[in-house]
């Protein structure tokens, strides 16, 4: 057996043991309390980029286990099998498998304004990482171009976080999140030493949210990141507008996304009412070369158009076309996917 195969085997074994331990703790500590459950999604995604097609079967289960009235354990795993062309004129496809945790955290609910988080958690920078990255939520199969700015390349942090609602009323909500992450090179808990946070204000009457994010890398070359987001869902409308801006040491960019669910045409269960067209516009601007920040090497413009179709029983078909323009070359990207969202109680409630 090759060293790579051994490494993959040990990684899978460690993850299975870890998830089994969480399940055992959930059963013995929460049997007579709130009901733990497993949710998530699975699907098949295809992506044709520059004439090369990649196939991605994926399952992303999430565990939520209440352990009493003030403690909650959360985790999400990703199981991905990718098939992609060999390249260099060789026929056939290569095969690669990935199994890992997106996060594994314990939440201590101190009071209505403060929750203490410890473990591996999604880095609270911008909105996409925490809110839109799950396969069953995102309107597009790929993340925005600026996704890696502020999330410290790993998208997750290992350490502690304070978050909650600083103030809440009928007219305004003020939310916050502040974190510190240690450096970790563990295969399953990989993170960089960093700190940062996010603050946002939500106006319920206007259905408008605006926020600011900051991040600072504390290892290697010290780097600062700033970001902003604006979300608007007009009242009595099926339109949603989302946007983000992020700036790093060597690049900056933004994305704006608008989607509309055609519910006004005979309701959500009608043939037309199941359609959801989506438009996303993106731009990145490069100030200095940087091969590690995850952004394109040159200024890039990208327009994405998706047409999603909602089937019964939490099944959705996603189709999208993207046109990417850059001095390094223009290309067309076609993506399709079928996604199923599931929710499974771990045992019968009392």
C-alpha positions in Angstrom: 0.0 0.0 0.0 1.3 3.5 -1.0 2.1 6.1 1.7 -0.7 8.3 0.2 -3.2 5.4 0.5 -2.1 4.8 4.1 -2.5 8.5 4.9 -6.0 8.5 3.4 -6.9 5.4 5.4 -5.7 6.9 8.7 -7.5 10.1 8.0 -10.8 8.3 7.3 -10.3 6.1 10.4 -9.6 9.1 12.6 -12.7 11.0 11.4 -14.9 8.0 11.9 -13.7 7.6 15.4 -14.2 11.3 16.1 -17.8 11.3 14.7 -18.6 8.1 16.6 -17.4 9.7 19.9 -19.6 12.8 19.3 -22.6 10.5 18.6 -21.9 8.5 21.8 -21.7 11.7 23.9 -24.9 13.0 22.3 -26.8 9.8 23.2 -25.6 9.6 26.8 -25.8 13.3 27.7 -28.9 14.4 25.8 -31.2 11.4 25.9 -33.8 13.1 28.0 -33.3 16.6 26.6 -33.6 18.3 23.2 -33.5 16.0 20.2 -30.2 15.9 18.3 -30.5 15.6 14.5 -28.4 15.1 11.4 -29.1 17.3 8.4 -27.2 18.3 5.3 -27.3 17.6 1.6 -25.9 15.4 -1.1 -25.7 15.7 -4.8 -23.9 15.3 -8.1 -22.2 18.3 -9.7 -20.6 18.6 -13.1 -18.4 21.5 -14.2 -17.1 22.1 -17.7 -14.3 24.6 -17.7 -12.4 25.4 -20.9 -13.8 22.2 -22.5 -12.8 19.9 -19.6 -15.5 18.3 -17.5 -15.2 17.3 -13.9 -17.7 15.2 -12.0 -18.2 15.7 -8.2 -20.5 13.4 -6.2 -20.7 15.0 -2.7 -22.3 14.3 0.6 -22.2 17.0 3.4 -23.9 15.8 6.6 -24.2 18.2 9.6 -24.7 17.2 13.2 -26.4 19.3 15.8 -26.5 17.8 19.3 -27.9 19.8 22.3 -26.3 18.6 25.6 -28.5 20.3 28.1 -29.9 23.8 28.0 -26.7 25.7 27.6 -24.4 23.5 25.6 -24.6 22.6 21.9 -22.2 20.5 19.7 -22.1 21.2 16.0 -20.2 19.6 13.2 -20.2 19.3 9.4 -18.3 16.8 7.2 -17.6 16.8 3.5 -17.3 13.5 1.5 -16.3 14.2 -2.0 -15.4 12.0 -4.9 -14.0 13.8 -7.9 -13.4 12.5 -11.5 -11.4 14.8 -13.8 -9.6 14.5 -17.1 -6.0 13.3 -17.0 -4.7 16.1 -19.1 -1.7 16.3 -21.4 -3.6 14.6 -24.1 -4.1 11.4 -22.1 -7.4 9.7 -22.4 -9.7 8.9 -19.5 -10.2 10.4 -16.0 -8.3 10.6 -12.8 -10.0 9.8 -9.5 -9.6 11.5 -6.2 -11.5 11.2 -2.9 -11.7 13.6 0.0 -13.1 13.2 3.5 -12.8 15.9 6.1 -14.5 18.1 8.6 -15.6 21.7 7.8 -16.0 22.5 11.5 -16.4 20.8 14.9 -17.4 23.2 17.7 -19.0 23.4 21.1 -21.3 26.3 21.8 -21.9 27.5 25.4 -25.0 29.7 25.5 -24.1 32.0 28.4 -27.1 34.3 28.0 -29.3 35.9 25.4 -26.5 38.2 24.3 -23.4 36.0 24.4 -22.5 32.6 23.1 -19.0 31.1 23.7 -17.6 28.9 20.9 -14.6 26.6 21.1 -13.1 24.2 18.6 -12.9 24.4 14.8 -15.4 26.9 13.5 -16.1 28.7 10.2 -14.1 32.0 10.1 -16.7 34.8 10.6 -15.5 37.1 7.8 -18.2 38.3 5.3 -21.3 36.3 4.8 -20.6 33.6 2.2 -18.5 31.3 4.4 -21.0 30.9 7.2 -24.3 31.3 5.4 -24.1 30.4 1.8 -21.3 27.8 1.4 -23.4 24.6 2.2 -24.3 22.7 -1.0 -28.1 22.8 -0.3 -28.1 26.6 0.2 -25.8 28.1 -2.4 -27.4 29.1 -5.7 -24.1 28.4 -7.6 -21.8 25.4 -7.4 -18.7 27.6 -7.1 -17.8 30.2 -4.4 -17.2 33.9 -5.3 -13.7 34.8 -6.5 -13.0 36.8 -3.3 -14.0 33.9 -1.0 -10.4 33.3 0.3 -9.9 37.0 1.3 -10.3 37.3 5.1 -11.0 33.6 5.6 -7.3 33.0 5.9 -7.2 30.4 3.1 -8.5 27.5 5.2 -12.1 29.0 5.7 -12.0 27.7 9.3 -10.3 28.7 12.5 -9.2 26.7 15.5 -9.6 28.4 18.9 -12.3 30.5 20.5 -15.0 32.9 19.4 -17.5 35.2 21.1 -20.7 36.0 19.3 -24.3 37.1 19.8 -26.7 40.0 19.7 -25.4 43.2 21.3 -28.8 44.9 21.0 -32.2 43.9 19.7 -35.5 45.7 19.3 -38.4 45.9 16.9 -36.5 48.4 14.8 -32.9 47.3 14.8 -30.7 44.3 15.6 -26.9 44.6 16.3 -24.9 41.4 16.0 -21.2 40.7 16.5 -18.6 37.9 16.3 -15.0 38.1 17.5 -12.5 35.2 17.3 -8.9 34.2 17.9 -7.3 31.2 16.1 -4.1 29.3 16.8 -1.8 27.9 14.2 -2.6 24.2 13.5 -1.1 21.9 10.9 -3.3 18.9 11.8 -4.8 17.3 8.7 -8.4 17.6 10.0 -8.0 20.8 12.0 -5.8 23.0 9.7 -5.7 26.7 10.6 -3.5 29.8 10.7 -2.8 32.0 13.7 -5.2 35.0 13.2 -7.8 37.2 14.8 -10.7 39.2 13.6 -14.5 39.6 13.7 -17.6 40.9 12.1 -20.3 43.4 13.2 -23.7 43.9 11.4 -26.9 45.9 11.8 -30.3 44.6 10.6 -33.3 46.7 10.1 -36.4 44.4 10.2 -38.9 46.9 8.7 -36.7 47.6 5.7 -35.4 43.9 5.6 -31.9 45.4 5.2 -28.6 44.2 6.6 -25.2 45.8 6.5 -22.0 44.8 8.1 -18.2 45.2 8.4 -15.5 42.5 8.8 -11.9 42.6 9.8 -9.2 40.0 9.9 -5.5 40.0 10.8 -3.0 37.2 10.0 -0.6 36.8 12.9 1.9 34.3 11.5 4.5 34.7 8.8 3.9 38.1 7.0 1.4 40.0 9.2 -1.5 41.0 6.9 -4.7 42.8 7.4 -8.1 42.2 5.7 -11.2 44.3 5.6 -14.7 43.5 4.2 -18.2 44.7 4.0 -21.6 43.2 3.1 -25.0 44.4 2.2 -28.2 42.2 2.0 -31.7 43.4 1.1 -34.9 41.4 0.8 -37.7 43.9 -0.2 -40.9 43.4 1.7 -43.7 41.6 -0.1 -41.3 40.5 -2.8 -39.5 37.3 -3.8 -36.4 39.2 -4.8 -33.2 38.9 -2.8 -30.1 41.0 -3.2 -26.7 40.0 -1.7 -23.3 41.6 -2.0 -19.8 41.5 -0.5 -16.6 43.5 -0.8 -13.2 42.3 0.5 -9.7 43.8 0.4 -6.4 42.1 1.2 -2.8 43.1 1.0 -2.4 42.4 -2.7 -5.9 42.2 -4.2 -9.5 43.3 -3.7 -12.9 42.6 -5.2 -16.6 42.3 -4.9 -19.6 40.2 -5.9 -23.3 41.2 -6.3 -26.0 38.5 -6.5 -29.7 38.8 -7.2 -32.2 36.0 -7.3 -36.0 35.8 -7.8 -38.3 32.9 -7.0 -41.2 32.9 -9.4 -43.8 32.4 -6.6 -46.3 34.9 -8.0 -47.0 32.7 -10.9 -49.6 30.3 -9.3 -47.5 29.6 -6.2 -44.4 27.6 -5.3 -45.8 24.3 -6.4 -46.7 25.4 -10.0 -44.4 24.6 -12.9 -43.3 28.2 -13.2 -43.3 28.9 -9.5 -40.5 26.3 -9.0 -38.0 28.3 -11.2 -35.5 30.6 -9.6 -33.3 32.7 -11.9 -30.1 34.0 -10.4 -27.5 36.6 -11.6 -24.1 37.2 -10.0 -21.6 39.8 -11.1 -18.0 39.7 -9.9 -14.7 41.6 -10.2 -11.3 41.3 -8.7 -8.4 43.7 -8.9 -4.8 42.7 -8.5 -2.3 45.3 -7.0 0.7 42.9 -6.5 1.5 39.4 -7.4 0.5 36.8 -4.8 0.3 33.1 -5.5 -1.2 32.2 -2.0 -4.2 34.5 -1.6 -6.5 32.3 -3.9 -7.5 35.1 -6.3 -6.8 35.3 -10.0 -3.3 36.4 -11.1 -4.7 39.3 -13.1 -7.7 41.6 -13.0 -10.8 39.5 -13.7 -14.4 40.1 -14.5 -17.0 37.3 -14.3 -20.7 37.1 -14.9 -22.7 34.1 -13.7 -26.2 33.2 -14.6 -28.1 30.3 -13.0 -31.5 28.9 -13.5 -32.5 26.7 -10.5 -35.5 24.5 -10.3 -37.1 23.4 -7.0 -38.6 19.9 -7.1 -40.7 18.4 -4.3 -39.2 16.6 -1.3 -36.2 19.1 -1.0 -34.7 18.2 -4.4 -33.2 21.0 -6.5 -31.7 21.1 -10.0 -29.0 23.8 -10.5 -27.8 24.9 -13.9 -25.4 27.8 -14.5 -23.3 29.5 -17.2 -20.4 31.8 -16.5 -18.3 34.0 -18.7 -14.9 34.9 -17.2 -12.8 37.7 -18.8 -9.1 38.3 -17.9 -5.9 39.3 -19.6 -4.7 35.7 -18.9 -7.5 34.4 -21.1 -11.2 34.3 -21.5 -13.3 31.2 -20.9 -16.8 29.8 -20.6 -17.8 27.7 -17.6 -20.9 25.5 -17.6 -22.1 23.8 -14.4 -25.0 21.5 -13.5 -26.0 19.8 -10.3 -28.8 18.0 -8.6 -29.0 18.5 -4.8 -31.1 16.8 -2.1 -31.4 18.2 1.4 -32.2 15.8 4.2 -33.1 16.0 7.9 -32.8 12.9 10.1 -33.6 12.8 13.9 -31.0 10.6 15.6 -33.8 8.8 17.6 -37.4 9.2 18.5 -38.3 12.1 20.8 -40.2 11.6 24.0 
